[in-house]
Amino acid sequence: MADENVQSLVIGDVEIVRVVEWQGPFAPTRVLVPGCGPEVWQGRREELVPDHWEPDSDHVVAALQTWVVRSAGRTVLVDTGVGNGRERPSNPLFHRRQGDLPGRLERVGVRPEDVDVVVNTHIHADHVGWNTHDVDGEWAPTFPNARYLLPAADDAHFGPAGGYGGGVRPDDRLTYEDSVAPVHRAGSATLWDGEHRIDDHLTLESAPGHTPGSAVLRVASRGERAVFVGDLLHSPVQVLHPECSSCFCLDPRQAVASRRRVLERAIDQGELVIPAHFGGAGGVEVRRENGTFALGRWAGRSGPASTSGRPARY
């Protein structure tokens, strides 16, 4: 039986498996993407319903998910969701959540000890939560053999040197203390800035704006390409209207510049765009239409991922 929480695709010699922890109505459109009015959503209704917008409640449909990337003989995780038992009083969906990401990873052939690299595209609560787990009342790395790649600019901003994000959001201190600081104490963290090559197929690049250190992960193998864009995009409406930043972007103007740059390059180099929170399929081609951006073909099939077989190319 196919698992609706799993999608997989192949980019050259790189296998990508999407593992969904949660999916559903997340926030009102006017709250999540305040720059896009109701006329924008109604005008794109056919492209957004049902996977990305729930018109009756006017909520954006989103997902919490982790990506398994098998590249050059190693297993890489891109972002780690919310985690269990976290104190997140400002977000009811995340607060003291109990999920089963390790179990879902194991069902696609990934045990905690199998993970070689963890990529956090940025340090927000829903991207670093399963970095750690509770061991006898203390937070410890969930993936004991992994190097955790953290954007240096985010680590400085959200860590104690930056006053835990300047104390603007109480959850930022909690997130850093339970999901990032323990990785540092374990000696498992690697800070990077600008660009960081993971292997011959995978390269991290800074794309600031959403947070100071927000990053994208580029995939290139045998002439095929993809880019994990993290929270540069929360909804496909931001592809269609890249001038609209989410309410979570710390520097909306810089986020717009990064978004446009990454989308332009995706078109020019034929990169499949893989976002962090879209519902529906796992990624989308972007194209130019009438001087702006348009959605192309969606990619990512539902079904069980196999460590012995190869999923279909998107």
N, C-alpha and C positions, 0 to 999 in steps of 0.2 A: 504494500500500500504506500502511495506517495505521502511524504511528509510535507504538509503545507508550510511548515516553518523553515524549510530548507530549499535553497535554490543554488544552482551551480552553473558555471560557465568556464570556458578555457580561453586564455589569451596566449597564443603561441604555446610555449612549454610551461606556462603558469596556470595552475588550477585554482579557481576561486570558488569558495562555498560560502553562501550567506546563511547565517543562523539567526533566526528571528526570536527574540525573547518575548516581545509584546508588540501588538499592532492594534490600532483603533483610533477613534477621535481623540485628538490631543489638546487642542486649544482653539478658541475662536479665531477666525481669519484676521479680524481687526486687531487682535492682540498679538498673534504670532508674527504677522507680516503687515505692520500698520500702514506701510506706504501703498499698499494695494487695496483699493476700495472695492465695494461689492460689484461694481460694474465690470471690474477685471475678471473676477471669478465667474460671474454669469456669462461673460463673453467667451470664456474658455471652458464652459461647462462640459462639453463633449470630451475634452482632453483630460479633465480632472476628476470626473465622476466615473466609478465609485472609489478608485484606489487612492485618491489624493484629497478628496473634498467630500464632506457630507453636507449637502445643501440644506436639509431640513433643520439641522442644528447649527449650520454655518461654522462647522469645525474642520480644521485641517486634519486629515487622516495621516498618521505618522507611525513609525516603527522604532523600537529599540532593538538593535541588532549588532552582531559581531561578524566580521569577515575572516574566514580562514583562507590564507593564501599559501599554497604549496609551491615553492620556488627554489630551484637549485639545491634540491635535497633537504630543504629546511621547511619547518612549519612556522608561519608568521600569523599572528592575530592582529587585526586592525580594529582598534577600540574594543572596550570590554564592558560596555553597558553600565548599569546602575549598581549592581552588587546587591548583597543581602544584608538586612539588618542595619541599614545606614540611617543616621539621624539627618533628615533633610526636611526640616520643618516648613520651609517655604514652598515645597512642592509635594502635594499629597500623593501624586503618582509614584514618586521616588521614595517617600518617607517610610522607613522600616519595611521596605519591599522584601518579599520572599519569592525568588525566582529559581530557575534551575538551569542556568547557562552551562555549568560544568557537565550536567547530564546530557544536555542537548549537543554539546561538543563531543562528548563520548560516543553519542549515537552516530556521528559522522566520522568516527575513527580518531578523535583527538583527545588524549588524556592530558591532564595538567602537565605531567612530566615530559610530554612529547613536544611542547611548545618551545621553540628556539628563540623567537623574537616577539615582543609585544610592542606594537606601534600605538601610541596615543596621539591622535591627530591634534588634540588640544586638551587642556585640563579643565573640563567641565564634568559635572557629576555623572552624566549619562555616557561618558566616554572612558572613564577610568575606574568605575566601581568594582569590577571583578579583577582589577589589578591585585587585590588582596582578599583574604578570607580570614575568618575568625579561627584562631588556634588557641584554645584554652584561655579565652578572654583577651587575646592580643591579636592585632592585625599583622598578618604575614603574607608574603607573596603567594598568590594562588598558583603561579607557574614557576616552580622552583628552579628550573634550568634555563629560564629565559633571560635575555637582556631586554630591559624596558627602555625604549627610545622615547625621550621626553623633550619637547621643544624648550630650549633654554630660556627663551623670552617668557614663556608661560610659567616655567618653574620659578623664575625670578618674581613675576607679577603675583602669582597666587601663593607663593611660599612666604616664610616669615620675613625675608628681606624686603618683600613688597607689601608687608602688612596684610598678607592674605587677601590680595585684591583690594587693598585700601579699606577693608572693612565695609565695603558697599553692600555686599550680600553675605549674610551670616553663614550660609551654606558653603561658601568658598573656603573658609577656614576648616570646617568639618571635612569637606572633600579632600583637601590637601592632607590633613592629619591622618585620615583613615585609609586613603587610597594612594597617596604619593609618598609621604614621608616614610612609611614602612619599607617601601622599595629602596629608598636611599639608604636606610639603616642596614638593609640586607646586602648592600653593595651591588645591587642588580641594575641600577639606573645608569643610563648614558644620556647626557645632555648634548644637544646638537643645535646648530644655528645655520641659517642660510640654505645649505644643501647637505644631505647625508646619503651616501650610497650604501644600501644594504647588501646587494649582490649585483650580478650582471644584469638582472631584470628589474630591480626595484630601487627607486630613488625617492627620498623625501625632499620636499622643497617648501620653504616658508611661503605662506600666503596670508599675511596678517590682516586684521580687521575685526573678524569675529572675536578673536582674542589676540593679544600681542604676538603669540607664537603659533597661531593656527597654521596647519600644514596640509599639504596634499601629498599623496603617494602616487608616483607615476610608475606604470608597468609597461615594459617594452620587451617583446620576445618574438623573434622570427617574423618581424614586419607587422605584428599586431600590437595594439596599444590600448591602454585604459588609464584612467586617473580616478583615484579615490579622493573626493573633494571635501570630506568631512562636513562641517556645518557652514561652508560657503553657500550651501543650498539646503533649505528645509522643505521646500515644495517646488514642484515643476513650474509653478507660477513665477519663480525667481529666475528660471531660464528665460521665460517669455518676457519678463520685466526685471532685468538684472539690477535696475536702479533701486529695487525694493530690498532692504535688509531686514533681517529678523529682529525682534525685540531683544534678543540676547546678544546682538553684536555690540561690542564695547566701543568700536570706532566704525560707525556705519559708512562713512565716506570711504575709508580705507577698504572696508569689506566690499563695497561696490567696485572699486578699482581692481581688487584681487579677483573678484567674481568675473568681471569682464575679461581680464587677462587670461584666466584659466579657461573660460569658455571659448575665447578666440583661438587659443592654442589647441583646444580639443578638436575644433573644426579643422584647423590647418593641418594637424597631424593625425587626424582620424582616430582620436582617443574616445573610447567608450567612457561616458561619465557615470561614475558609481558614487551615489550620495550616501550620507550616513543614515538618513531618517525617512526616505521615501517609502510609502507603502507600495504594493503591487510588485512589478518586476524589479530585477536587481540593478538595472542600469539603463541608460538611454543614450542614443546617438543625438548629437546636436548639430543643426545645420543653419545656414543663413537663409533668410527669406525676407524680401522687401526691406533690406537694410538693417534687420535685427535678427535675433536668435529665434529658432523654432525647434520643436521637438521632432526627432526622427524616430527611428525604429527602437522599440524597447527590447531589452535582452534579459535573459535569466529564466530558466525553466524551473518549475517546481518538481520536487521528487527527491528520492534518497540519494545522498552522495556516497560514492564508494571509493575506498582507498585502493581497490584493485582495478576498477574500471575507469574509463575516461568519460566525463560528461560531454554532451554535445557542445560544439562551438556555438556561440550565440548567433 
